[in-house]
């Protein structure tokens, strides 16, 4: 793909991704994918930089893959959000003016939202002391952000350890807490398009939804408004805690959240073994019509894939089209692709998100 970043070259690389997805899904007689584009700049809500020291100055730096010794010094970062680009020079000026902030600072992480919230994490090769705390508090107030200081065995939080996002789906605003260090969708504009596509693909249902890999409830919240009730699972403690807070913040009471992996839930539904974490949840009371999955890059393991086969409808969001195709190959004899989509979460890279709705034949 071209490295020249402009609207024309972006259109070319998006066409290349769409062609790749068509090729991968062609063996399954997939319909033409809907293609959801991204802004070609200022789309990324997260950014992480190493710091490179030259003399007494420290600079934002990145490195080419496989090369940790030749820094690419950065003054701005056009693919990152406007908020990150506004904060970068102000943060740099602050650490240059403060020995407490700059001493043994080696990494900076930004987390922002479409709604304007921001959190900065500063990582150090030294213990953080009262002088750091005082200067970091002034920094947080000056920039209007939360600040987290990290060093070995330390995590000091000034403000909050999460940002708050607001996403619009079908005319409703959903509020999300996004914790520092936990997974969140990096491209908020495209995330909204993904949520709307999944909402439309699910449709208005009179039965229940099973969701695997629910994260902080990104999809869970809007999809819960389309069904009778939801059973959602997630293994990450930080994501589960964020999801529980998000359920409360959005006043949604039709979702049961269980800290289980997809593999463990498969064992529970197949009566392989009981789990104390399912105590109080009557699995037999659910009338599951659809399973929603958004697995990691490795896709679903074979047993979980077989579990999804028992559902009338499988709504699948994937961050790896190759493992998506592999999972569909396992399911193709029982389910056909009714809808598919490409979501360009990561412009200027080969990565892409995709979605399919599989319906029983």
C-alpha angles and dihedrals in degrees: 000000000000117000091207104106115214136113094268096052090044090057090052094052092046090053089051091054092048090051090050092052091048090053093049093049097038094094088061097052091245119183120243108291122242107236120215113193131204133223103271092229138022092029103119116092096188131054135171126196135183116219121237120201122217112174107313094336130090121206135193107257142181130187135218115250110281095011117096095163106058109067125204102214114218132201097172136006113217096191091058124084121280087247092058091048090050092050098046100075093039092052091047091052089050096053091044088056095046126059089191091059098040103040108112092343106156108163139030126195126191125200117183139163139217087249091061102255117140140189127187123200118200117197123203143189091217141055115277116237141186092279090056091047092052095048092043091053090053089047092052091050094046094049098036093234141113116254130206122192118204131190133144106308093355135099114168117186123202109187112344133343091223140049125227120233130190119205128184121223123169092342095308126111116226120195121215134189109214111195124215110260095016124109117268131163106270097208108059097183092054091041089062089051090050092050092049092048092050090046091053094043092052093050127187107319135186094202136063137279129224114202125193123195093015097170112187091344095270094151096019096073100055094035091054089066090062099054141046095252141337135226107199129185133198132162101203111095094208092050092047091051091049091048092051090051090048092052090053095044091053095042093234115155102169095084128088112197122201128185099229133123119242088251092053093048089051089055091048094050090046090050091239092136139340125249125212088214087067093055110129094021115109103209090184090063092066122093099199114197099161136031118204119202132182102171130181121269092280090065124216119331114240095260094051089046089054090049091058090053091074091065124089092225132027117196107194129186113187136190091192117050092193094060089041089057090047092053092046089052088059091050100037096098091061104027135043129204110254098171136011135180144183119220115192099214093153114042117191092027133084090244121107140168120227137182136204136184110212119195127192113260 
